[in-house]
Structures are given as structure tokens and as C-alpha cells.
Amino acid sequence: MRRISLPLLLVLSIFLCGGIVFAQSGDALSETGVAADSTISDSTAIEEDTVPVEPEPPQVVPDTVAAADIEEAEEEAEEIEKGGLFSKMALFFRSGGRAMWIILIFLTIGIAIVIERVIFLFGVADMKPEKFMGRIADFIRKGSIEGAIASCADKSAPLARIIEAALRNYRNTERDIQNAVDEMALAELPRLNARTGYLAMLANVSTMVGLLGTIFGLIAAFESVAAADPAEKSVMLANGISMAMSTTAFGLISAIPLLIAHSFLTAKTDNLIDDIDRYSVMVINMLAQARKEG
């Protein structure tokens, strides 16, 4: 079960994040399609009611075109505000281009790792050592080593496995008990540190991908501006810069929580390792004392 928990969380995270983006994209496309259908029907009705006349050459007034563009931009902004938070997130995601998908993959992997590590470190490995060691000490003082071993066998935490290894070598020398504890620690401590280091790597790579997307976005913006009409250059340049900045922003949005989670999980892992070192030495001393008294 522990081996499949991380892949399962990863798949669920990818489906959840991707589903939100695709759902918002579908809503936007459906709204565009409805608007286009209504426009087509209106234009068809107008054509049927009017008498055909000789077409006149189009006359374009620059001020009128600029005013129409401004009104259209204001209408789009109002529609985005009415759409809510998810619509804004989907629009922000689509504006960044392909680099956003790469950052999203890194973010979902990091979220899956964080969830799996939180479940293990705060659920499986954290077993309230003071209460547990008090029960083990009572068994040792009563001379019931088998009872102490049975109490450890019920737990799957690294501390319980290490204490159990010490108890099973009760009749051996203190050096043999220490060797058994060290051998079990080499097998159990990697479970505490597993996959936590990937969070820092994913955070750094997300930031780098965001910066790379910004560079490519600026290159594409300047290339499009070079081939555009003078009246359209400012609009195309603004759109290109906005697209480029979106990748950097999303890279930082992905990196900052992953770095915070990495520090938080690392601190918890260090506390668990300190508990293992302290209580393993305590059990060795208790067993040595019990053997002398016996």
C-alpha cells in the first residue's frame, strides 16, 4: 500500500489540476461559440430583410477603430471579472503558453510528494515517543522483554522497529545490541528522508522553466512586432510581454510553496531522527542495567 500511495496521489493531482484548466477552457470556448452563433444568426436575419445594394468601398476611420478596440477590451475584462476566480486562473494559465504545462507537471509532482510525506511523517512515523517509551520501560523493569517486543511489533514506525531490534538482542553483549540498532537504523532512516529532497529540486526547476518561458516569450514578442503594422505594434508588444511575465509568475507560484514544504518536512524529519537517537541509547542503557540486576 505504501508503494502505490505516491503514484496514486500523483495521478489524482494531475487529473485535478488538468481538469480545472480544461474545464475553464471548455467554458470559454462554449461561450465564444454561443456568441459566434448569435452573431451569425443576427447577420443572416439582417441580410434577408435588406435589399441588395451595390457594395461601397470600406471606409475605416482610425479613431473609430481604436474606440471599438477599447470597448471590446473593456467588455472582455468585464466578462473575466464576472467569471470568478477559476476563470481568471484559467485565463492566466492559457496566456503563458507551453511553459505553463511544464511548470504544472512539476507542481503536481511536488504536491503529491508533500501529501505522501505528510501522511508518513505525521501519521505513521510520529507515534508519541514519550508515551511509547514509558510503556517499554515498564516492561523492561518488570523483566517482560517479550511483552516489550510485542508492543513494538504492533507499530510500523522507524523508532519502534529500531527499539524492537535492540530488545531481540537482549541476551547478547552491549556491543551486539548497539550493532543491531545501527543495522536497523540504516534500513529505517532512509524511509524518513525519502523523496523530501526532490521538493527543492522541483522548486528550482520550476523557477528556471518560468524564466526560460519568459525569454522565449520576449523573443516571440519582438519578432512579431518587427513584422507588424505600426498601429498594432504597441498592442502586440504588450500582449507578448504579458505572456512572458505569466510564466515567471507561475514558476514562482509553484516554487515558493514547495520550498516552504521542503523546510517544514525537513525540520520534522530531523526531530524524528533526534528522537530515534535519544531513545535508542536509552533502551540500550536500560537493557544493560536490567541485565546487571538480573
GICORZI-V50785 format. One record per residue. N is the residue number from 0. SS is DSSP state (alpha for helix, beta for strand, coil for the rest). PHI is phi as a letter, one per 20 degrees, with the letter a starting at -180 (none if undefined). PSI is psi in degrees with one decimal (999 if undefined). Layout:
N:SS:PHI:PSI / N:SS:PHI:PSI
This chain:
0:coil:none:-40.1 / 1:alpha:f:-29.5 / 2:alpha:f:-29.6 / 3:alpha:e:-3.7 / 4:alpha:f:-43.1 / 5:alpha:f:-48.8 / 6:alpha:g:-36.9 / 7:alpha:f:-45.1 / 8:alpha:f:-37.4 / 9:alpha:f:-45.5 / 10:alpha:f:-42.4 / 11:alpha:f:-38.4 / 12:alpha:f:-42.2 / 13:alpha:f:-44.6 / 14:alpha:f:-38.1 / 15:alpha:f:-50.9 / 16:alpha:f:-44.5 / 17:alpha:f:-35.0 / 18:alpha:f:-38.2 / 19:alpha:f:-44.5 / 20:alpha:f:-47.0 / 21:alpha:f:-36.4 / 22:alpha:f:-44.1 / 23:alpha:f:-36.2 / 24:alpha:f:-41.4 / 25:alpha:f:-38.8 / 26:alpha:f:-41.1 / 27:alpha:f:-41.5 / 28:alpha:f:-40.5 / 29:alpha:f:-40.3 / 30:alpha:f:-39.2 / 31:alpha:f:-40.3 / 32:alpha:f:-40.7 / 33:alpha:f:-42.3 / 34:alpha:f:-40.9 / 35:alpha:f:-41.3 / 36:alpha:f:-42.3 / 37:alpha:f:-38.5 / 38:alpha:f:-42.2 / 39:alpha:f:-43.5 / 40:alpha:f:-40.3 / 41:alpha:f:-43.1 / 42:alpha:f:-36.0 / 43:alpha:f:-42.6 / 44:alpha:f:-38.8 / 45:alpha:f:-41.3 / 46:alpha:f:-35.7 / 47:alpha:f:-34.2 / 48:alpha:e:-23.6 / 49:coil:e:154.6 / 50:coil:e:134.3 / 51:coil:f:134.2 / 52:coil:c:168.1 / 53:coil:f:129.0 / 54:coil:f:140.3 / 55:coil:d:150.9 / 56:coil:f:134.5 / 57:coil:f:139.5 / 58:coil:d:119.9 / 59:coil:d:123.2 / 60:coil:d:120.1 / 61:alpha:g:-41.0 / 62:alpha:f:-38.9 / 63:alpha:f:-42.0 / 64:alpha:f:-42.3 / 65:alpha:f:-40.8 / 66:alpha:f:-38.8 / 67:alpha:f:-40.6 / 68:alpha:f:-40.6 / 69:alpha:f:-42.8 / 70:alpha:f:-39.3 / 71:alpha:f:-41.4 / 72:alpha:f:-39.6 / 73:alpha:f:-38.4 / 74:alpha:f:-40.9 / 75:alpha:f:-40.3 / 76:alpha:f:-39.3 / 77:alpha:f:-38.6 / 78:alpha:f:-38.5 / 79:alpha:f:-41.2 / 80:alpha:f:-36.8 / 81:alpha:f:-24.9 / 82:alpha:f:-21.7 / 83:coil:n:-174.2 / 84:alpha:f:-43.1 / 85:alpha:f:-35.0 / 86:alpha:f:-40.1 / 87:alpha:f:-40.5 / 88:alpha:f:-41.7 / 89:alpha:f:-40.6 / 90:alpha:f:-41.8 / 91:alpha:f:-39.5 / 92:alpha:f:-44.4 / 93:alpha:f:-25.3 / 94:coil:f:-13.8 / 95:coil:e:-13.6 / 96:coil:n:-160.0 / 97:coil:f:-28.8 / 98:alpha:f:-26.6 / 99:alpha:f:-35.3 / 100:alpha:f:-39.1 / 101:alpha:f:-45.0 / 102:alpha:f:-37.3 / 103:alpha:f:-38.7 / 104:alpha:f:-45.7 / 105:alpha:f:-38.9 / 106:alpha:f:-42.6 / 107:alpha:f:-38.4 / 108:alpha:f:-44.3 / 109:alpha:f:-40.4 / 110:alpha:f:-42.0 / 111:alpha:f:-41.6 / 112:alpha:f:-42.4 / 113:alpha:f:-44.8 / 114:alpha:f:-45.5 / 115:alpha:f:-40.7 / 116:alpha:f:-37.7 / 117:alpha:f:-42.5 / 118:alpha:f:-41.9 / 119:alpha:f:-50.2 / 120:alpha:f:-37.1 / 121:alpha:e:-9.1 / 122:alpha:d:-59.4 / 123:alpha:f:-49.4 / 124:coil:e:-25.7 / 125:coil:e:106.5 / 126:coil:c:26.8 / 127:coil:l:74.4 / 128:alpha:f:-29.3 / 129:alpha:f:-46.7 / 130:alpha:f:-40.9 / 131:alpha:f:-45.8 / 132:alpha:f:-28.8 / 133:alpha:f:-38.7 / 134:alpha:f:-40.3 / 135:alpha:f:-41.3 / 136:alpha:f:-37.3 / 137:alpha:f:-42.0 / 138:alpha:f:-41.4 / 139:alpha:f:-41.4 / 140:alpha:f:-32.2 / 141:coil:e:-6.0 / 142:coil:m:12.9 / 143:coil:e:77.6 / 144:alpha:f:-36.5 / 145:alpha:f:-37.9 / 146:alpha:f:-38.6 / 147:alpha:f:-40.2 / 148:alpha:f:-42.1 / 149:alpha:f:-35.7 / 150:alpha:f:-35.8 / 151:alpha:f:-34.1 / 152:alpha:f:-22.1 / 153:coil:f:-13.9 / 154:coil:d:148.8 / 155:coil:d:8.9 / 156:coil:f:150.3 / 157:alpha:g:-38.1 / 158:alpha:f:-43.9 / 159:alpha:f:-38.7 / 160:alpha:f:-38.2 / 161:alpha:f:-42.5 / 162:alpha:f:-38.0 / 163:alpha:f:-39.3 / 164:alpha:f:-38.4 / 165:alpha:f:-40.6 / 166:alpha:f:-34.8 / 167:alpha:f:-17.1 / 168:coil:d:31.0 / 169:coil:g:-40.1 / 170:coil:e:-7.2 / 171:coil:e:-178.5 / 172:coil:f:166.3 / 173:alpha:f:-33.4 / 174:alpha:f:-40.2 / 175:alpha:f:-38.5 / 176:alpha:f:-42.2 / 177:alpha:f:-40.2 / 178:alpha:f:-38.9 / 179:alpha:f:-40.1 / 180:alpha:f:-43.4 / 181:alpha:f:-39.3 / 182:alpha:f:-43.3 / 183:alpha:f:-33.3 / 184:alpha:f:-38.0 / 185:alpha:f:-27.3 / 186:alpha:e:-29.4 / 187:alpha:e:-34.0 / 188:alpha:f:-36.2 / 189:alpha:g:-25.8 / 190:alpha:f:-30.0 / 191:alpha:f:-34.1 / 192:alpha:e:-1.1 / 193:coil:f:130.2 / 194:coil:m:-4.7 / 195:coil:f:-36.9 / 196:alpha:f:-22.8 / 197:alpha:f:-23.0 / 198:alpha:f:-42.9 / 199:alpha:f:-40.4 / 200:alpha:f:-44.3 / 201:alpha:f:-37.0 / 202:alpha:f:-45.0 / 203:alpha:f:-43.0 / 204:alpha:f:-37.6 / 205:alpha:f:-42.0 / 206:alpha:f:-42.9 / 207:alpha:f:-40.1 / 208:alpha:f:-38.0 / 209:alpha:f:-43.0 / 210:alpha:f:-38.6 / 211:alpha:f:-41.9 / 212:alpha:f:-34.9 / 213:alpha:f:-43.5 / 214:alpha:f:-48.4 / 215:alpha:f:-36.4 / 216:alpha:f:-41.0 / 217:alpha:f:-38.3 / 218:alpha:f:-46.8 / 219:alpha:f:-36.8 / 220:alpha:f:-46.3 / 221:alpha:f:-33.8 / 222:alpha:f:-41.5 / 223:alpha:f:-35.9 / 224:alpha:f:-35.7 / 225:alpha:f:-30.0 / 226:coil:d:8.5 / 227:coil:e:166.1 / 228:coil:f:152.5 / 229:coil:g:-34.1 / 230:coil:f:-21.8 / 231:coil:d:-6.0 / 232:alpha:f:-43.2 / 233:alpha:f:-40.4 / 234:alpha:f:-44.7 / 235:alpha:f:-37.8 / 236:alpha:f:-41.2 / 237:alpha:f:-42.8 / 238:alpha:f:-40.3 / 239:alpha:f:-42.0 / 240:alpha:f:-39.6 / 241:alpha:f:-41.7 / 242:alpha:f:-40.7 / 243:alpha:f:-41.5 / 244:alpha:f:-27.1 / 245:alpha:f:-37.0 / 246:alpha:f:-40.7 / 247:alpha:f:-42.7 / 248:alpha:f:-44.7 / 249:alpha:f:-34.9 / 250:alpha:f:-41.2 / 251:alpha:f:-37.4 / 252:alpha:f:-35.8 / 253:alpha:f:-38.1 / 254:alpha:f:-40.1 / 255:alpha:f:-50.4 / 256:alpha:f:-35.1 / 257:alpha:f:-38.4 / 258:alpha:f:-40.0 / 259:alpha:f:-44.7 / 260:alpha:f:-37.6 / 261:alpha:f:-45.6 / 262:alpha:f:-41.3 / 263:alpha:f:-46.4 / 264:alpha:f:-35.6 / 265:alpha:f:-40.9 / 266:alpha:f:-40.7 / 267:alpha:f:-41.2 / 268:alpha:f:-41.9 / 269:alpha:f:-39.4 / 270:alpha:f:-40.2 / 271:alpha:f:-38.5 / 272:alpha:f:-39.5 / 273:alpha:f:-39.5 / 274:alpha:f:-40.0 / 275:alpha:f:-44.8 / 276:alpha:f:-44.4 / 277:alpha:f:-47.8 / 278:alpha:f:-26.5 / 279:alpha:f:-40.9 / 280:alpha:f:-37.7 / 281:alpha:f:-43.1 / 282:alpha:f:-39.2 / 283:alpha:f:-43.8 / 284:alpha:f:-38.2 / 285:alpha:f:-39.3 / 286:alpha:f:-38.8 / 287:alpha:f:-42.4 / 288:alpha:f:-42.6 / 289:alpha:f:-34.7 / 290:alpha:f:-36.7 / 291:alpha:f:-42.8 / 292:alpha:f:-32.0 / 293:coil:f:999
